[in-house]
Structure formats: structure tokens, C-alpha cells
Amino acid sequence: MADRPRLRLQMRGSPTPEKKPSSSDTAADSNTSASHRRLLTQDGAVYIPQLASSLLVEALSEEVQKLEAKARSKFEEDEPAFIRILDVSSKSIAIGNMLRRSSLPAVAGGLMQAQEVQHFADLVFIKDKGCLKPTPPHQDLPYWSVGGDQIISIWLALTPVPLGSGLCFLRGSHLSSTLFKPSWLGSGNFFRESNLQEPPDLLELPPDEILTWGLAKGDAIAFSARTLHWAPVMSRSVPLRRAFVTRWVGDNVHYLPKLQGFPAPCSDLVVGRKLPENRFPILWRRCD
């Protein structure tokens, strides 16, 4: 049997030089391929170098920092913060326009092998150097009121992410039927009645099956909503980390209500039916 590509602890000795600005804000056709799709299907997460051009990264960063300035008013000035800003494409017209015009929807469609792609959600994660708040092991799917196989996130680095300070993934965990109880970001009380099992202890996970990467600006990680993932604390020796995260669903995804899940129940959500396009717009369709 041929050896499969090994992705874990992929080193980047120094950040990859940014591409020169071009007329295209992403390079979906050249930077995503059958091998990326295969690795996402096989491992549950895949590293995509230089998915976004420097033009897109700088434009996104400028708008994100405007939202960040408002969000920081809720934190102690001298305390390293972990900031989460939801729905940034609706809070910033500029970000919304960039998202719709970018090739991110096409990238998601190619990775999921979907016929069409709906925008499900987006957010920004900002983690200051010295932030001692880790992200515990979790899957995204238990938080979301959807079912189906074509559900992924694309985690786009807006700053360099040194190896050891970014996301970690348990290889192949998306292939299990097990869903773990949501237990972070203040959700513990909401989900304490859940019959899902507790996430595993990090010390019990096989080190050889942990995937993690260092990223340059514009690099991305795509991963399944079922993949177990987490992130460490930030030491004071690493820089602030910003990431723009988009969530995408394909044509086999349907509404499946879950306790305290997103989206919350309302009249336009029908169990077993696809998400309404007026709230979750189709941003890409396959043209055969």
C-alpha cells in the first residue's frame, strides 16, 4: 500500500513570502486540487498554502481591525484577550462584499464536491500573545442545527501563526459517528442535559495522529464540522493571532434542530429541508 501524504507538524521555517497582488483575490483553481479534497475526506482537515492573495488579506485585515477596536472596549486594557466577533460579513458591508466576490465559496464547493454552496456563518477569532485561555477539544457540528455531510469551515490566517500556537486536529475523527458534548465558550450550562459524551482528554490522544501547522498570512486550513479540534494557550513569545473563519454547507445539508443550536428555531426553518436561501444565500453553483 502506498504511503499517504503526512501532514502532521508540518514545519514552515520562515513564513512563505506573500504573493504579489494580482487581479484575482484568491487562487482557488491553482491552490486547491484533488489532493486537497482527498486529504480533507481522509483526515478531516487539510492545509492550503496561500489560499488568499495579499490584496484580500490586507483588505480583510483593515476591516477586521475596525470591528476589533469596538470589541476590545469590553476587555481589560492590560489583559491578553481572546476575542470572538460573530457575523462579521453582516457587520461590515466591505467584508460582505469581499466574501461574495472572493473564490472562497468555490473553494468550499470544490472541497465538499457539492453542486451548490450556501454561506452558513462567518466570524473572526483574535487571540493576544500571552492569552492563557485555551480552546478545549470540541467539534463544531453539535453546536449547529444542521445535518448532512457537506459542512466545512475555512480558517484563513490574517497574521502569521507560528507552529504550536494554532489549531490542532485529531486525524480521522470526523469518520466516527460519535459527537461530543459542547463544552466551551460559555455553553456548558446550556448543554449539561445533553446525552452526548464528554470530549476526550488531550493527554489521551495519540500524538502521532495530531495534525497542526504553522501558517503565513493568506494560508488556510479547511476542516469538517465533525473533526475534533482545539488550540493551545498563547505564550508571550508569539505574536497576536487573527483569523477570518467562514462556514459553508453543501446541497445535502438540511435543518436539524439541536438544543441551543444555531440557527435558532423560527418559522422559515423546516426540519429535514435545506436552509432558506434568504438567510443562507447560495454563493456558488457548479457549472458542468
The 8 nearest C-alpha neighbors of each residue, nearest first, counted from 0:
[[1, 2, 3, 4, 5, 41, 37, 38],
 [2, 0, 3, 4, 5, 41, 37, 34],
 [1, 3, 0, 4, 5, 6, 38, 41],
 [2, 4, 1, 5, 0, 38, 6, 41],
 [5, 3, 6, 2, 38, 34, 1, 7],
 [6, 4, 7, 3, 9, 2, 8, 210],
 [7, 5, 9, 4, 210, 8, 211, 46],
 [6, 8, 210, 9, 211, 5, 209, 212],
 [9, 7, 211, 212, 10, 210, 6, 162],
 [8, 10, 212, 7, 6, 11, 211, 213],
 [11, 9, 8, 12, 213, 212, 162, 13],
 [10, 12, 13, 213, 14, 9, 214, 15],
 [13, 11, 10, 14, 15, 213, 162, 161],
 [12, 14, 11, 15, 215, 16, 10, 161],
 [15, 13, 215, 16, 11, 12, 214, 159],
 [14, 16, 215, 17, 13, 11, 49, 216],
 [17, 15, 14, 18, 215, 13, 216, 19],
 [18, 16, 53, 15, 19, 216, 52, 49],
 [17, 19, 20, 52, 53, 16, 49, 21],
 [18, 20, 21, 17, 53, 52, 54, 16],
 [21, 19, 54, 53, 18, 52, 22, 24],
 [22, 20, 23, 19, 24, 52, 54, 18],
 [21, 23, 24, 20, 54, 25, 52, 19],
 [24, 22, 21, 25, 26, 52, 20, 101],
 [23, 25, 52, 55, 101, 51, 54, 22],
 [26, 24, 51, 52, 23, 102, 27, 50],
 [25, 27, 29, 28, 30, 50, 51, 23],
 [26, 28, 30, 106, 31, 29, 25, 102],
 [27, 29, 26, 30, 31, 32, 106, 25],
 [28, 30, 26, 27, 31, 32, 50, 25],
 [31, 29, 27, 26, 28, 50, 32, 47],
 [32, 30, 27, 29, 28, 35, 106, 47],
 [31, 33, 35, 34, 36, 30, 29, 28],
 [32, 34, 36, 35, 37, 31, 110, 38],
 [33, 35, 37, 32, 36, 38, 31, 39],
 [36, 34, 38, 32, 37, 33, 31, 39],
 [37, 35, 110, 33, 39, 34, 38, 40],
 [36, 38, 34, 40, 35, 39, 41, 33],
 [39, 37, 41, 35, 40, 36, 42, 45],
 [38, 40, 43, 44, 36, 45, 42, 37],
 [41, 39, 37, 38, 43, 42, 36, 44],
 [40, 42, 38, 39, 37, 43, 171, 170],
 [43, 41, 171, 170, 39, 38, 44, 40],
 [42, 44, 39, 223, 222, 171, 173, 226],
 [45, 43, 222, 39, 42, 221, 223, 220],
 [44, 46, 39, 221, 220, 38, 35, 222],
 [45, 47, 220, 219, 48, 221, 44, 212],
 [48, 46, 219, 220, 218, 50, 45, 49],
 [49, 47, 218, 50, 219, 46, 30, 217],
 [50, 48, 218, 217, 51, 47, 52, 219],
 [49, 51, 218, 48, 217, 25, 47, 26],
 [52, 50, 25, 217, 49, 24, 55, 56],
 [51, 53, 24, 54, 25, 55, 217, 18],
 [52, 54, 56, 55, 57, 20, 17, 18],
 [55, 53, 52, 57, 56, 20, 58, 24],
 [54, 56, 58, 24, 52, 53, 57, 59],
 [57, 55, 53, 59, 58, 54, 157, 60],
 [56, 58, 60, 54, 59, 55, 53, 61],
 [59, 57, 55, 61, 60, 56, 54, 62],
 [60, 58, 56, 62, 57, 61, 55, 63],
 [61, 59, 63, 57, 58, 62, 56, 64],
 [60, 62, 58, 64, 59, 63, 57, 65],
 [61, 63, 65, 59, 64, 60, 58, 66],
 [62, 64, 60, 66, 65, 61, 59, 67],
 [63, 65, 67, 66, 61, 62, 60, 68],
 [66, 64, 62, 68, 63, 67, 61, 69],
 [67, 65, 63, 64, 69, 68, 70, 62],
 [66, 68, 64, 70, 69, 65, 63, 71],
 [69, 67, 65, 71, 66, 70, 64, 72],
 [70, 68, 67, 66, 71, 72, 65, 73],
 [69, 71, 67, 72, 68, 73, 66, 82],
 [72, 70, 73, 68, 74, 69, 67, 82],
 [71, 73, 70, 74, 69, 68, 75, 76],
 [74, 72, 71, 70, 75, 69, 76, 82],
 [75, 73, 71, 72, 76, 80, 78, 70],
 [74, 76, 78, 77, 73, 72, 71, 79],
 [75, 77, 78, 74, 71, 72, 79, 73],
 [78, 76, 75, 79, 74, 80, 127, 129],
 [77, 79, 75, 76, 80, 74, 130, 129],
 [80, 78, 130, 127, 129, 77, 128, 81],
 [81, 79, 127, 130, 82, 78, 126, 74],
 [80, 82, 126, 125, 127, 130, 83, 79],
 [83, 81, 125, 124, 80, 126, 84, 70],
 [82, 84, 124, 123, 85, 125, 81, 122],
 [85, 83, 123, 122, 82, 87, 124, 86],
 [84, 86, 122, 87, 83, 121, 123, 120],
 [87, 85, 121, 122, 88, 89, 90, 120],
 [86, 88, 90, 89, 85, 122, 91, 121],
 [89, 87, 95, 94, 91, 86, 90, 92],
 [90, 88, 87, 91, 86, 95, 92, 94],
 [91, 89, 87, 88, 86, 92, 66, 94],
 [90, 92, 94, 93, 88, 89, 87, 95],
 [93, 91, 95, 94, 96, 89, 88, 90],
 [92, 94, 96, 91, 95, 97, 62, 88],
 [95, 93, 97, 88, 91, 96, 92, 98],
 [94, 96, 88, 92, 98, 93, 97, 99],
 [95, 97, 93, 99, 94, 98, 100, 92],
 [98, 96, 94, 100, 95, 99, 101, 93],
 [97, 99, 95, 101, 96, 100, 94, 103],
 [98, 100, 96, 97, 101, 95, 282, 104],
 [101, 99, 97, 98, 96, 102, 24, 103],
 [102, 100, 98, 103, 99, 97, 24, 25],
 [101, 103, 105, 104, 25, 27, 106, 100],
 [102, 104, 106, 105, 101, 107, 98, 27],
 [105, 103, 107, 106, 102, 283, 282, 108],
 [106, 104, 108, 102, 107, 103, 283, 109],
 [105, 107, 103, 109, 108, 104, 27, 110],
 [108, 106, 104, 110, 105, 109, 111, 103],
 [109, 107, 105, 113, 111, 106, 110, 112],
 [108, 110, 112, 106, 107, 111, 105, 113],
 [109, 111, 36, 107, 108, 112, 106, 35],
 [110, 112, 113, 108, 109, 149, 107, 249],
 [113, 111, 109, 110, 108, 114, 36, 149],
 [112, 114, 108, 111, 249, 115, 250, 116],
 [115, 113, 285, 284, 250, 112, 116, 108],
 [114, 116, 284, 113, 283, 250, 249, 285],
 [117, 115, 249, 283, 281, 248, 108, 282],
 [118, 116, 281, 248, 280, 279, 247, 282],
 [117, 119, 247, 279, 280, 120, 281, 246],
 [118, 120, 247, 246, 279, 117, 248, 121],
 [121, 119, 246, 118, 245, 86, 122, 247],
 [122, 120, 245, 86, 244, 246, 87, 85],
 [123, 121, 85, 244, 86, 84, 87, 243],
 [122, 124, 243, 84, 242, 83, 244, 125],
 [123, 125, 83, 242, 241, 82, 126, 84],
 [126, 124, 241, 82, 240, 81, 83, 123],
 [125, 127, 81, 240, 239, 80, 82, 124],
 [128, 126, 239, 79, 80, 130, 129, 240],
 [127, 129, 239, 235, 233, 238, 130, 237],
 [128, 130, 235, 234, 233, 79, 131, 127],
 [131, 129, 79, 233, 127, 128, 132, 80],
 [132, 130, 232, 129, 233, 133, 234, 79],
 [131, 133, 232, 130, 134, 81, 231, 233],
 [134, 132, 232, 231, 230, 135, 131, 229],
 [133, 135, 230, 229, 231, 136, 132, 183],
 [134, 136, 229, 133, 137, 230, 183, 228],
 [137, 135, 229, 228, 227, 198, 134, 138],
 [136, 138, 227, 228, 135, 198, 229, 181],
 [139, 137, 227, 225, 226, 140, 224, 228],
 [138, 140, 224, 142, 141, 225, 137, 143],
 [139, 141, 224, 143, 142, 225, 138, 145],
 [142, 140, 143, 139, 181, 138, 178, 180],
 [143, 141, 260, 140, 139, 261, 181, 144],
 [142, 144, 261, 260, 140, 141, 145, 262],
 [145, 143, 256, 255, 260, 257, 261, 262],
 [146, 144, 255, 254, 253, 143, 252, 256],
 [145, 147, 253, 252, 255, 254, 144, 148],
 [148, 146, 252, 251, 149, 253, 145, 150],
 [147, 149, 150, 252, 251, 146, 249, 111],
 [148, 150, 249, 248, 111, 147, 252, 251],
 [151, 149, 248, 224, 247, 148, 223, 249],
 [152, 150, 223, 224, 247, 222, 246, 149],
 [151, 153, 246, 222, 245, 221, 247, 154],
 [152, 154, 221, 245, 244, 220, 155, 219],
 [155, 153, 244, 220, 219, 243, 221, 152],
 [156, 154, 219, 243, 242, 244, 218, 153],
 [155, 157, 242, 216, 158, 217, 218, 219],
 [156, 158, 216, 242, 241, 56, 217, 60],
 [159, 157, 216, 156, 241, 240, 160, 215],
 [160, 158, 215, 216, 214, 161, 156, 157],
 [159, 161, 214, 213, 165, 158, 215, 164],
 [162, 160, 213, 164, 163, 159, 214, 237],
 [161, 163, 213, 212, 164, 160, 165, 10],
 [162, 164, 165, 161, 213, 211, 212, 231],
 [165, 163, 162, 161, 233, 231, 160, 230],
 [166, 164, 230, 163, 160, 167, 162, 213],
 [165, 167, 230, 229, 211, 168, 228, 164],
 [166, 168, 211, 229, 228, 210, 230, 209],
 [169, 167, 228, 210, 209, 227, 170, 211],
 [168, 170, 209, 227, 172, 208, 210, 171],
 [169, 171, 42, 208, 172, 209, 168, 43],
 [170, 172, 42, 173, 43, 174, 169, 41],
 [171, 173, 226, 174, 170, 169, 175, 227],
 [174, 172, 226, 225, 171, 175, 43, 223],
 [173, 175, 172, 171, 176, 43, 225, 226],
 [176, 174, 177, 173, 172, 171, 178, 225],
 [175, 177, 178, 174, 173, 225, 172, 179],
 [178, 176, 175, 179, 196, 195, 173, 172],
 [179, 177, 195, 176, 141, 180, 196, 138],
 [180, 178, 196, 198, 195, 197, 181, 177],
 [179, 181, 195, 197, 196, 182, 198, 193],
 [182, 180, 183, 141, 179, 190, 137, 142],
 [181, 183, 187, 186, 180, 184, 190, 185],
 [182, 184, 185, 186, 187, 181, 135, 134],
 [185, 183, 186, 182, 187, 134, 181, 135],
 [184, 186, 183, 187, 188, 182, 189, 181],
 [187, 185, 189, 183, 184, 188, 182, 190],
 [186, 188, 182, 190, 189, 185, 191, 183],
 [187, 189, 191, 190, 186, 185, 182, 192],
 [190, 188, 186, 187, 191, 259, 192, 258],
 [189, 191, 193, 187, 192, 188, 186, 181],
 [190, 192, 188, 193, 189, 187, 180, 182],
 [193, 191, 190, 194, 189, 188, 195, 258],
 [194, 192, 190, 195, 191, 180, 258, 196],
 [193, 195, 196, 192, 180, 191, 190, 179],
 [196, 194, 180, 193, 179, 178, 197, 177],
 [195, 197, 179, 180, 194, 198, 178, 193],
 [196, 198, 180, 179, 199, 195, 181, 182],
 [199, 197, 179, 136, 137, 196, 180, 200],
 [200, 198, 201, 197, 203, 136, 204, 202],
 [199, 201, 203, 202, 198, 204, 136, 197],
 [202, 200, 203, 204, 199, 136, 135, 205],
 [203, 201, 200, 204, 205, 199, 206, 136],
 [202, 204, 201, 200, 205, 199, 206, 198],
 [203, 205, 201, 202, 206, 200, 199, 169],
 [206, 204, 207, 208, 203, 209, 202, 169],
 [207, 205, 208, 209, 204, 202, 203, 210],
 [208, 206, 205, 209, 7, 210, 204, 170],
 [207, 209, 170, 206, 205, 169, 210, 7],
 [210, 208, 169, 206, 168, 207, 170, 7],
 [211, 209, 7, 168, 167, 8, 169, 170],
 [212, 210, 167, 8, 7, 166, 168, 209],
 [213, 211, 9, 162, 8, 214, 10, 210],
 [212, 214, 162, 161, 160, 11, 10, 9],
 [215, 213, 160, 159, 218, 212, 161, 216],
 [214, 216, 159, 14, 218, 15, 217, 160],
 [215, 217, 158, 157, 159, 156, 218, 214],
 [216, 218, 51, 49, 156, 50, 56, 215],
 [219, 217, 49, 48, 50, 215, 216, 214],
 [220, 218, 155, 47, 154, 156, 46, 50],
 [219, 221, 46, 154, 45, 153, 47, 222],
 [222, 220, 153, 45, 152, 44, 154, 219],
 [223, 221, 44, 151, 152, 43, 45, 220],
 [222, 224, 151, 225, 226, 43, 150, 44],
 [223, 225, 139, 140, 151, 226, 150, 138],
 [224, 226, 173, 223, 138, 140, 139, 227],
 [227, 225, 173, 172, 223, 43, 224, 138],
 [226, 228, 138, 137, 169, 168, 172, 136],
 [229, 227, 168, 136, 167, 137, 226, 169],
 [228, 230, 136, 134, 135, 167, 166, 137],
 [229, 231, 166, 134, 133, 165, 167, 135],
 [232, 230, 133, 164, 134, 233, 229, 165],
 [231, 233, 133, 131, 132, 130, 234, 230],
 [234, 232, 129, 130, 128, 131, 164, 231],
 [233, 235, 129, 236, 128, 237, 232, 130],
 [236, 234, 129, 128, 237, 233, 238, 130],
 [235, 237, 234, 238, 128, 129, 233, 239],
 [238, 236, 235, 128, 234, 239, 233, 161],
 [239, 237, 128, 240, 236, 127, 235, 159],
 [238, 240, 127, 128, 126, 241, 237, 125],
 [239, 241, 126, 125, 158, 238, 127, 160],
 [242, 240, 125, 157, 158, 124, 156, 126],
 [243, 241, 156, 157, 124, 155, 123, 244],
 [242, 244, 123, 155, 154, 122, 156, 245],
 [245, 243, 154, 122, 121, 153, 123, 155],
 [244, 246, 121, 153, 152, 120, 247, 122],
 [247, 245, 152, 120, 119, 121, 151, 118],
 [246, 248, 118, 119, 151, 150, 117, 152],
 [249, 247, 150, 117, 149, 116, 252, 119],
 [250, 248, 116, 149, 113, 251, 115, 252],
 [249, 251, 252, 115, 113, 114, 116, 248],
 [252, 250, 249, 147, 149, 253, 148, 273],
 [253, 251, 147, 146, 250, 249, 273, 248],
 [254, 252, 273, 272, 271, 146, 145, 274],
 [253, 255, 145, 270, 271, 272, 273, 144],
 [254, 256, 145, 144, 146, 270, 253, 271],
 [257, 255, 144, 254, 145, 260, 258, 264],
 [258, 256, 260, 144, 259, 255, 143, 142],
 [257, 259, 260, 256, 190, 189, 193, 144],
 [260, 258, 257, 189, 261, 263, 142, 190],
 [261, 259, 143, 142, 257, 144, 258, 262],
 [262, 260, 143, 263, 144, 142, 259, 257],
 [261, 263, 260, 144, 264, 143, 256, 145],
 [262, 264, 261, 260, 265, 259, 144, 256],
 [265, 263, 262, 268, 256, 266, 261, 267],
 [266, 264, 267, 268, 263, 262, 269, 256],
 [265, 267, 268, 264, 269, 263, 275, 270],
 [268, 266, 265, 269, 275, 264, 274, 278],
 [269, 267, 266, 265, 264, 270, 274, 254],
 [270, 268, 272, 271, 267, 254, 266, 273],
 [271, 269, 254, 272, 255, 268, 256, 253],
 [270, 272, 253, 254, 269, 255, 273, 146],
 [273, 271, 253, 269, 270, 254, 274, 268],
 [274, 272, 253, 254, 252, 275, 271, 250],
 [273, 275, 254, 253, 276, 279, 272, 268],
 [276, 274, 277, 278, 279, 273, 267, 268],
 [275, 277, 280, 279, 278, 274, 281, 117],
 [276, 278, 275, 279, 280, 274, 281, 267],
 [279, 277, 276, 275, 280, 274, 119, 118],
 [278, 280, 276, 118, 119, 117, 277, 275],
 [281, 279, 276, 117, 118, 277, 282, 278],
 [280, 282, 117, 116, 283, 276, 118, 279],
 [283, 281, 117, 280, 116, 104, 99, 118],
 [282, 284, 116, 115, 104, 281, 105, 285],
 [285, 283, 115, 114, 286, 116, 282, 281],
 [284, 286, 114, 115, 287, 283, 113, 108],
 [285, 287, 284, 114, 283, 115, 105, 113],
 [286, 285, 114, 284, 115, 113, 112, 109]]
